[in-house]
Amino acid sequence: MPVDAFDRVQLDGTGIDRITEAEVVAVVRDALAHGRGGRILTPNVDILRRAQRDDECRRHLADADLIVADGMPLVWASRLSGSPLPERVAGSSLIHSLSAGLGLDGRSIYVLGGVPATDDSTPDGATRAADKLLAAYPGLRLAGTTCPPFGFDQDPLAYADFCAKVVDARPDLVFVGLGYPKQERMITRLRAGLPQTWFLGCGAAVNFVAGDIERAPRWMQRTGLEWAHRLGTEPRRLAGRYLRHDAPYALRLLAQAPAQRARSRSYLPE
């Protein structure tokens, strides 16, 4: 199943692939079988908002082989615009479904991110997440883990060492859970040395799998309220972004969607 088999829905100038989570897994497995790597980007409201004014964000989107909607407001807006996306495809779900799919093929993952260990007797977040994924999905192999400390990206030598470790491991798929934009910057750098590897910037998914942050209940995920759960668990870090920037943008996106539908209809032949 090639990547170009799916068309893209335009949301405020950003193209989102009309693709299900199961189809993402099928695409990645097929590409790996043919020696092709790639990059999955999972924009939510915040990334869609950033893309309006941030050249770096637009470069990350342009470099992605698959762009999937990690946010129910994007799915709702697509429906209101008359070009519905089939479902939300979240990075925190893909870390499981991709691991399951790659396990069927005996392929390897690399887990990058998570909470650093507090002492030598406690495994770090990346290691604990990897252990849980390997236990849950038979056949999955581990190429390695890295749990960089806060601020590692400010040290060029340490940054280069972390990247070299990933490249030397030659994984089939790398989960990069460093948060945006750090994870996308690292993926951009790693792709040059791993052209046959797939990459997923998965934000807090490594912390979810490790058990360091509790993911929202499934009913909140389905109804678009996962952001409220995240806000409740990390209010000091997320309140400004969610309430001051993302919520107003999401409301504008939804309000503008019917007009996009009307414009599309006006171009149809009579």
N, C-alpha and C positions, 0 to 999 in steps of 0.2 A: 504494500500500500504506500505509494509515493506521497511525499509531502504536498506536492502540487495538485493532488487530487481534491483538495478542499479549497473552496472559495473563501474570501474574507469579507466580513461585515465591517463597514466603516462606522466608527463611533468617535465623533469629534476629531476626525482626521487620523485616527489610529485604526489600522486593520486588525481585526480579531478573527482567527480561523474558526469556521463553522465546523466544529469537531467535538466528539465526545471523549471522555476520559479513556474509554476502552480503545478508541481509535488512535489516541495518542500513543498508547502502549504498543499497538500493532505497528504504527509507523516506526517507532524507535527500534523494535525488534527486527523489522524488515531491513531498516537502514544498516543496523549492525551486522546483519547477515550478509550484506553486500559491501561491507567495509566502509560505510559512510557515517561520519559523525554529524553532530548538529547541536543546536542550542534551543531550549524551550524557555520562553519568557512568559510569565504569568501576571500580566498587568491587572491591578485593582484600580479603584477610583483614584488613589494617590498617584500612581504611576501615569494614569491617563491624564491627570491634571498637570503633572510635571512635564509631560510631553508637549504641552502647549507653549512652554517657555524655555525648556532646557534642551540645548543641543545635544548634550551627552546622552540624555534619556532617549532622544530620537535616534541616535546612533545605535544604542543598544537594541531598540526595536527593529531597526533596519537590518541588524546582524542576525536576528533570530530566525530560525527555520520554522518554528511553530510559535504562535502567539495565541494563548488561551485565556479566557476570561476568569480571573480569580476574584470574583465579587458579584453578588446577585444584582447590585444596581446596574452593572454592565449588561447582564442578561435581560433585566427589565427594560432597559433603554433600547436594546436590540428589538425586543418584541413591540414596543411602542413605535419604533421606526419602520416596522413592516418587514424587517430582515432578521428574524429571530435566531439567536444562537441556541443550540440544542440543550445546553446545560452549563452550569458552572463547573470549571475544571481547576480545582485549587491545588497549589503546590503541596499543601499539607496532606492532600489525598494522593497525589501522584507519587509521593515518596514511597507509599505502600504499593500502589498498583504497578508502578514500574519495577519495584523490587520483586514483586510476585512474577511479573512477566519475564524479567531477566533470569530469575531462578529456574524457570522452565527450560531456558537455553544454557544453563550452567555458566552464566556470565558474571562479571565482577563489578562491584561498586566501590566508590571511595566516598567517605563521609567527611565533610569539612565544615566545622562550625561547632556550635554547642557551648555549654558552660564549662570553663576551665575547672580542673580539679582543685579542691581546697588543700589537699595534702597528698602525699605519695601513696597512701593506702586506698584512695578513692579514684576510680576511673573517671576520666573526663567525659563531658557530654557526648562528644562524637563517638567515643568508644562504646559507651552504654547504648547509644542509638544504634550503632552498627551491630552490636551483639543481639539486640532485640529484633532487628530486621533479619539477621541470619537465622535466628531461632524460629521466626514466623514463616519464612519462605524457603522451603527446601530447594537445594540446588544453587542458591545464591552464594557467590564467593566474595570475599573481602580483599580488595587490593590495598586498602590502608585507611587510616583516619588521621585527621589533624584538627586540633582544637586550639587555634591561635589565641593569644592573650589580647585583651583590649588594647587598642592603639598600635597593633603590630604593623598596620599599613603605613604608619609614619616612619618606620625604620626600613629603608630600601634594602639593606642586606638581609634582614629577617624576612622581609616580603619575598625576596628572590629565593631564599632557602625554602620557604613554604611551597612556593610554586614548583621549584625543582623536585621536591619530594613527591608531589602529585604526578608530575610528568614522568618521573622515573618509575612510578608504580604501574603505568600503562593501563588504567582502568577502562572498562567499557562505558561506565556512567559515573559522573561525579555529582553528588548532591552538595550544593554550596549554600549553607545556611548562615550567612553573615549579615543579612538585611540589605535593603536597597539603599544606596547604590554600590556598597562595597562588594557585594557578591557578584554583581554584573561586571564591575571593573576587573575582578580577579578572573572571571570566566573569559573575558576578552583577552586577557594576557595568556591564559592557559590554552586557549584554542589553537594558537599558533604551533604549540609543541605537541598537541594531541588531536590531529585532524580526523582521526577515526573514532573519537570518543564523543559521547553525548553529555550535555551539561544541563542541569536544572538549578536555577537560583530559587531556593525554597524557603527563604526567610526563617520563620520560627519553627518550621517543620522538624528540624533536628531536635529542638528543645521539646517539642510535643512527643516525639518518639522516645526520647530519653526519659521522659517523665518529669522534666524540670518545670514545664509549664503545662497546665491542663487546657486541652482544647475545648471549645464550646460544645455543649450537647448537640446531638445530631439535629434536633428540631430547630435550634438556633441557626445551625449551618444552612438548613433548607429554607428557612424563612428570611434569610438575609440579615440576621441579628448577631452574627458572629463578631462583628466589630464591637458591639456593646459588651460582649463577654470579654474581649481583649481589653477594652477600655477599663472595665472593672478590675482586671487583674494587673494592669500596668498603667494606672491613671496618670502618674506624673510624667511618664515618657510619652504617652499617646494623646493626652487630652488636647494639647494645643493643635496637633496635626489633624486629629479626627474632627474636632468641633469647630475650629477656626477656619480650616482650609478644605478638608475633604467633604464634610457634610454639605456646605453651601454649593460646592462644585457638583456633587451628586444630584442635588435638587435641580440645578440648572441643566444638567445632562438629561434628566428625565423630562423636564419641562420642554426642552428643545426637540426631543425625539419625535413627537407627532408632526411637527413641522417638516422634519426630514422625510417622513412618510408621505406627506402631502406633496413635497417637491418631487419625490420619486414617481408618484402617480402622474404628475403633470407632464413627465417626459414620455409616458407610455403612448404608443400610437392609438389613435381612435379607430 
